[in-house]
Amino acid sequence: MRVVSSFNDNWLFSKSKTIPSSLPKEWESVTLPHTWNNIDGQDGGNDYWRGTVTYVKAFPRPSINRDARVFIEFKGAAMTADVFLNGKHVSTHRGGYSRFRADITPYLEDENIIVVNVDNSSNTTVYPQKADFTFYGGIYRDVNMIIVPSSHFELVKNGSNGIKITPNVDLEKKEALVTVETWQEGGDEVSVTIYDSENNVVGVMKKEASPHSSGSIKIENVHLWDGLDDPYLYRAEAVLIENGEEKMVENEDIIESASRKDTQKNDTEKIDIKKSQKRKFQKETTNPKIANRKISKELVKEIMEYVLIFLIALIVMLLLNNFIIINFLINHNVFFIR
């Protein structure tokens, strides 16, 4: 199973581009997340420092089985990052707002030095190119060490968990066709089970494990998600099996129609949907319940408050305008009293 531990502590930092082979004691000690633009990036002057810096950390070889794989997960490093372990280049990532992982297994020694060069310089290859905000540089999100068995769902591909869930709803037939794709290394079989919110099995798919496996599951009488009124979720659990043993378990929550939620979790246990942390990617839906939804009292109250503010502002503007006109007429002797 997957073991995740924080890798945020005990880093050293320097505003220079280098690949040290040992810990430079004179460098600044930092704990991630970290940015070097926390001061000069706040004044809005667009004169903040941009360039390449270096983060370095020492750590011992983790206690792992001989066939285990070790990854370092970066949830955000702006804008370009190069990862080195013991002087050897491991990976490059371009893009400051996406998660990525580096497989450090082949480079591990008993004592290790990891170096990360991070660059937020202006360039022509990493987007966005221009924006109305500061391009803060740094490893500004959490970093984790992830240990998995040799047979595992892919962790390097696009920073994902190796699973893609795509629900397609037919409103007339009241059914959903859920396409499931998985990417894995090793294993004999991939088994995907979909559960409803009461944890009842509503569909199962089994496929031979290959680098990329895919299939679909049909859900009859599908219960549609409807925002706060009815936030109903299905859950897909993918299991990678090798020699009859479960090597890896991944969970994804499914929002009924054209939406999905990705889940960050500990893979040693099943997900509690109500308590798990999720990122919601909500798209438009043709769900008729949304079109016919009644306006809540809170929404009506909020609209009335905005209308009242608008009317008050309008009255103030009219009074101010009249005052300016009268003052102009008096000053130019065109205001007569008979």
WOCOR-V501707 format. One record per helix or strand of 2 or more residues. SS is the DSSP state (H for helix, E for strand). FROM is the first residue (numbers start at 0). TO is the last residue. If there is no record, write none. Layout:
SS|FROM|TO, SS|FROM|TO
This chain:
E|2|5, E|10|13, E|27|29, E|51|59, E|68|73, E|79|84, E|87|93, E|99|102, H|104|106, E|110|118, E|142|147, E|151|152, H|156|158, E|162|169, E|174|184, E|188|194, E|200|207, E|211|219, E|232|241, E|244|254, E|258|263, E|276|280, H|287|290, H|296|330
